[in-house]
């Protein structure tokens, strides 16, 4: 499969928006690229920018999966209603702007992804395999460099300059591992021997990451997916 910069760039943009939190936290906290939320905002803005193809943007739109779109919009609508009705802080301007920003972010993603060509399907899985592998390596590097980490402790990135025991949320890295397992399994059919070896390695490595993060929800989800696969297969 020849390399295509346009489609590879768009896949990277989708990954940053949908699964980029592990790498964003790694660059922000472990490598010290920026300790504020501005770095996170700029990272996701980069993801949006990478999804835009100058020749297609506002010119070509592809029909989405309508049942999935209806369910997604219904969920978003219920979330907005919940925000207005049940959120005691929604009357405060700062909280309202923050929450509205989240929904603008989501609708922007839905709008942009409809302008992404279906041709990215040939580049999506191999790039996701590579990017989830990088996310897993980032977690391992973080815990190796963390002087407060002990074997058996939940693995995640450490906040700050390493002088405290404050650490981040392990769930983002567990989801990265989960995505690595799914993407690697789906890509095992690749004919190239080196790619197949790397894909097998990433599949097992992603499983190790899930065990290190000790997140019960992702662990149970993985077991359920495996059980459903054997039952339906």
C-alpha positions in Angstrom: 0.0 0.0 0.0 1.7 3.3 -1.1 1.9 6.1 1.4 -0.6 8.9 1.0 0.0 12.0 2.9 -3.5 13.4 2.7 -5.3 10.3 4.1 -2.6 9.6 6.6 -2.8 13.1 7.9 -6.6 12.8 8.2 -6.3 9.6 10.2 -3.8 11.2 12.5 -6.2 14.1 13.0 -9.1 11.7 13.8 -6.8 9.8 16.3 -5.8 13.0 18.1 -9.5 14.0 18.6 -10.8 10.6 19.5 -7.8 8.9 21.2 -5.1 11.5 21.5 -5.4 12.1 25.3 -2.6 9.6 26.2 -0.1 11.4 24.0 -1.3 14.8 25.0 -0.8 14.0 28.7 2.5 12.5 27.9 3.8 15.5 26.1 2.3 18.0 28.5 3.2 16.3 31.8 6.1 13.9 31.2 8.1 15.9 28.6 7.0 19.3 29.9 5.7 20.8 26.7 3.1 22.8 28.6 1.4 22.4 31.9 -1.7 24.4 31.2 -5.0 23.5 29.4 -3.9 25.7 26.5 -1.6 22.9 25.3 -4.5 20.5 25.3 -6.7 23.0 23.4 -3.9 23.6 20.8 -3.4 19.8 20.5 -7.1 19.2 19.6 -7.1 22.3 17.3 -4.2 20.6 15.5 -6.3 17.4 15.2 -9.1 19.4 13.6 -6.7 21.1 11.3 -5.2 17.7 10.2 -8.7 16.5 9.3 -9.3 19.3 6.9 -8.5 18.6 3.3 -8.3 21.9 1.3 -9.8 20.2 -1.8 -12.7 18.6 0.0 -13.5 21.0 2.9 -17.0 22.5 2.4 -17.1 20.9 -1.1 -17.4 17.2 -0.5 -19.5 15.5 2.2 -20.0 11.8 2.5 -23.2 10.1 3.8 -22.6 9.0 7.4 -23.9 5.8 9.0 -27.4 7.1 9.6 -28.5 4.8 12.5 -25.2 5.5 14.3 -25.6 9.3 13.6 -29.2 9.3 15.0 -28.1 7.5 18.1 -25.2 9.9 18.6 -27.3 13.0 18.1 -29.9 11.6 20.5 -27.2 11.1 23.1 -25.9 14.5 22.6 -29.3 16.0 22.9 -30.0 14.2 26.1 -26.6 15.3 27.4 -27.4 19.0 26.7 -30.8 18.6 28.4 -29.1 17.1 31.4 -26.6 19.9 31.5 -29.3 22.5 31.6 -31.7 20.8 34.0 -29.5 18.9 36.5 -26.3 20.9 36.5 -26.4 23.2 39.5 -23.5 25.3 38.1 -24.9 25.9 34.7 -26.0 29.4 35.6 -22.4 30.5 36.3 -20.9 32.0 33.2 -17.5 30.2 33.5 -19.1 26.8 33.8 -21.6 27.5 31.1 -18.9 28.5 28.6 -16.9 25.5 29.5 -19.8 23.0 29.0 -21.0 24.7 25.8 -17.4 24.5 24.5 -17.4 20.8 25.0 -20.5 20.4 22.8 -19.1 22.8 20.1 -16.0 20.6 20.1 -18.2 17.4 19.5 -20.3 19.0 16.8 -17.2 20.3 15.0 -15.8 16.8 15.0 -19.0 15.3 13.6 -19.1 18.0 10.9 -15.5 17.6 9.9 -15.6 13.8 9.8 -18.3 13.9 7.2 -15.9 15.6 4.8 -13.2 12.9 5.3 -13.1 10.6 2.3 -13.9 6.9 2.7 -10.5 6.2 1.1 -8.9 6.6 4.5 -10.1 3.0 5.3 -6.9 1.6 3.7 -4.7 3.7 6.0 -6.8 3.7 9.2 -5.9 0.4 10.8 -2.1 0.4 10.2 -1.8 3.9 11.5 -4.0 3.2 14.6 -1.8 0.2 15.4 1.3 2.3 15.2 -0.2 5.2 17.2 -1.6 3.0 20.0 1.8 1.4 20.2 3.4 4.8 20.7 0.8 5.6 23.4 1.7 2.4 25.2 5.4 3.2 25.0 4.7 6.6 26.4 3.0 5.1 29.4 5.9 2.7 30.0 8.4 5.5 29.7 6.4 7.6 32.2 6.3 4.9 34.9 10.0 4.0 34.4 10.9 7.7 34.9 8.6 8.0 37.9 10.6 7.5 41.1 7.4 7.1 43.1 6.0 4.2 41.0 6.0 0.8 42.6 5.2 -2.5 40.8 1.5 -3.3 41.4 0.5 0.4 41.5 -1.9 1.6 38.8 0.2 2.8 35.9 -0.4 6.4 34.6 1.6 9.5 33.8 2.9 11.6 36.7 1.8 15.2 36.9 4.3 18.1 37.4 8.0 17.9 37.5 8.3 14.5 39.2 8.9 15.9 42.7 5.4 14.8 43.9 3.3 11.7 43.9 0.5 13.3 42.0 -0.5 11.2 39.0 -3.1 11.3 36.2 -6.0 9.3 35.2 -5.1 5.7 34.1 -8.3 5.2 32.1 -7.0 7.2 29.1 -4.1 4.7 28.7 -6.4 1.7 29.4 -8.6 2.9 26.5 -5.5 3.3 24.4 -4.7 -0.3 25.2 -8.2 -1.4 24.3 -8.0 0.4 21.0 -4.7 -1.3 20.4 -6.2 -4.7 20.9 -9.1 -4.1 18.6 -7.1 -2.4 15.8 -4.4 -5.1 16.0 -6.8 -7.9 15.9 -8.6 -6.4 12.9 -5.3 -5.9 11.1 -3.9 -9.4 11.6 -5.0 -10.3 8.1 -2.2 -8.2 6.7 0.1 -10.2 4.4 3.4 -8.5 5.1 5.3 -10.6 7.6 6.9 -7.7 9.4 3.6 -5.9 9.8 2.0 -9.1 11.1 4.7 -9.7 13.7 4.5 -6.0 14.8 0.6 -6.3 15.0 0.8 -9.5 17.1 3.3 -7.7 19.4 1.1 -4.7 19.7 -1.9 -6.8 20.5 -0.2 -8.5 23.5 1.5 -5.3 24.5 -1.8 -3.5 24.6 -3.2 -6.3 26.8 -0.3 -5.7 29.2 -1.1 -2.0 29.3 -4.7 -2.8 30.3 -3.4 -5.0 33.2 -0.9 -2.3 34.3 -3.6 0.4 34.4 -5.9 -1.8 36.5 -9.1 -0.2 35.1 -12.0 -2.6 35.8 -14.3 -1.2 33.1 -11.9 -1.7 30.3 -10.8 -5.0 31.6 -14.4 -6.3 31.7 -15.1 -4.8 28.3 -12.1 -6.7 26.8 -13.3 -9.9 28.4 -16.8 -9.4 27.1 -15.6 -8.7 23.6 -13.5 -11.9 23.6 -16.4 -13.9 25.0 -18.7 -12.5 22.3 -16.2 -13.2 19.6 -15.9 -16.9 20.6 -19.7 -17.2 21.1 -20.6 -15.7 17.7 -17.7 -17.2 15.8 
